[in-house]
Structures are given as C-alpha cells and as structure tokens.
C-alpha cells in the first residue's frame, strides 16, 4: 500500500514538472517574440496618376452598369400592375458614357462641353478633332444646333464649306489648297486606273482578280482615304466605299461629300463603325504607314479582319517603312492574319524623306480565308 502511494506521488510530481517546463517554454517564446524588433513597415509608394484614372473609370463604369440594371422590385410594389419594359429597352434608352480616354484631357473636354444648350454650337471643330486624335472618341453628345453653309451648291463646291473652321485664314477656296492632296479631281484622272510600276494596282486589275476568284466586290472601306478619290472611282462601278478621314487643316470630309461618297470622321485608333464580316474590300491608303505605333497597327489589322467577310480582300497600298523594318517587323505583323498573298511588291521610296531614311514602299493584296 505504501509502495503504491509512493508511485502515485512520484507520477504527480513528474506531471507537475512537465507542465511547469511547458509553461516556462511558452512564456520564454512569448517574451522573445515580444522583444524581437519588428520589421520596418514598407515605405508607402505613391500610386501613379494613370492607375488612379483607370480606377476612377472602372468605378464610373460599375456605377453606370448598376444604374442600367437596378434591383428588381416585387410585383406587389407596382400599384398599377403594368408590365415593366424589357431590360434591353432600358439599356438602349440610356445615354452611353463618354470614352474613357476623355478623362485624360479634362481641360479640353471642359472647353468642348462648355456651350449654351439649345443654341448654335460654338466654332470648335478643331477642338473636337484634338480630342478625337487623343482617343476621346466617340465624343459626348451635345444639345446645340450645328453650323452649316448658308447656300451650298453643286455648281460652286466652295459654297459647301465653312472656311472659317480651318486654321488658314487666307485660303477660302479649294483652288488654294494643295492639289497633290487630291483637292483637284482633274489633276490626275488616271489615278487607280493606270499601271505605272509593280507598286500599282489598278481598279480593273482588282475587279479581274476578284472575278477569277469567284468573288464579288460590292462594299468597301478606304482607311485614311483623304479626299475620297478611290471611293469616287469605285462609285463609277456601282461599288460603295466608305472613307475614313480627318479634317486636319483642310475640308477633307466636305470634299468627300461633294463627290457623293460617305466620309467617316474617324481616327485610325478607333474601331471601325462597321458590323462584323460584311465588307468585301478594305484598302489601307497612304495614311497608314510606319508612323503608326506597332501595337496600334496590329489592332487596326485585326479590326480589318473583323469587318472583312471570308474571301474578302485587304489591299495595303504604298505602305512605307524603313527597309530593315519591313522583314523584321511589318511582314510578320501582316502574316499573323494568315491571309493568302495575291500580290506582294516592294520598291524604294525615292523622295527626299525616303532617301534620307532608307524607306521602301510595300503594295500587297491579300485574301481572307473563307473559313478558319
């Protein structure tokens, strides 16, 4: 009995000793961690302004979408028991928000929107183009009456233009504009009709190529088409061509309209305002060249692919770049589309700028596959 009591006492002492050691270790570890110096907190880094603007745009978009899709109320809250309008109708009845890039230029945007509602719009076409070229497109809508020429006549093309809208105060007629820009239709009546070198592709050749490919050209887009000469030539063959152009110091859009073709007042960085897969031909004119950033040019080419139907044609007309960049940059960029090469011609650019910079021209006609 005494021996059993002694063993029990020893066991209790052992348990007490182990518990004491565990508590001592816990207290020691807590004290050590408390005394250990804390790592310095990271220095607060200022958030870049462009990220703040993007966050503001995202928040504004979320708020806009929230307004478009309000929480549905129970039927009992509708005292007249009227059927609510379809959600799609609610979406289309709301004004769309302005392009996010507009937020990057608040001063210009404020000047553009600083007008008197229900009165004549201010003379700010140059301000509008400044915003468009900076990516603020489409411009926000306004409630003012547009200015138009007082007495436009076909017999007098100059009467179709408000000349005060342009920077040149001395030029009040198409006659004093540079005819090489296309403002004189009679200067080169053979443009797109005469074959002078391998860099040329005439309209008769284009029509013949489409015919032999069992294709048809009814609708086209001329990207950077200037005064609309190509669209006017195609109009003679009952082909409708939309011309994207900008009024950079001269009335390009008005001149298109006088010729009876449709100008699309759109910059190169804008998504083409055309539905998917409905266009038979897209021509990229002289405005599409090496000055366009490579990434922007890639987006442009893939937007061209979006609007082209299967079997449609992409015509790169006199694209110029530095000779070394053609093989390294632009040919691989064009080949990403996976189009069939119908024509691929290169030649030296022999004007002063071309000789100085070692530039070359590229004219290419490519056909989009009918199926992927």
Secondary structure, 3 states (H helix, E strand, C coil): CHHHHHHHHHHHHHHHHHHHHHHHHHHHHHHHHHHCCCCCCCCCCCCCHHHHHHHHHHHHHHHHHHHHCCCCCCHHHCCCCCCCCCHHHHHHCCCCCCCHHHHHHHHHHHHHHCCCCCCECCCCHHHHHHHHHCCCCCCCCCCCECCCCCCCECCEHHHHCCHHHCCCCCCCCHHHCCHHHCCCCCCCCCCCCCCCCCCCCCHHHHHHHHHHCCCCCCEEEEECCCCCHHHHHHHCCCCEEEEEECCCCCCHHHHHHHCCCEEEECCCCCCCCCCCCCEEEEEECCCCCCCCCHHHHHHHHHHHHHHEEEEEEEEEEEEEEEHHHHHHHHHHHHHCCCCEEEEEEEEECCCHHHHHHCEEEEEEEEECCCCC
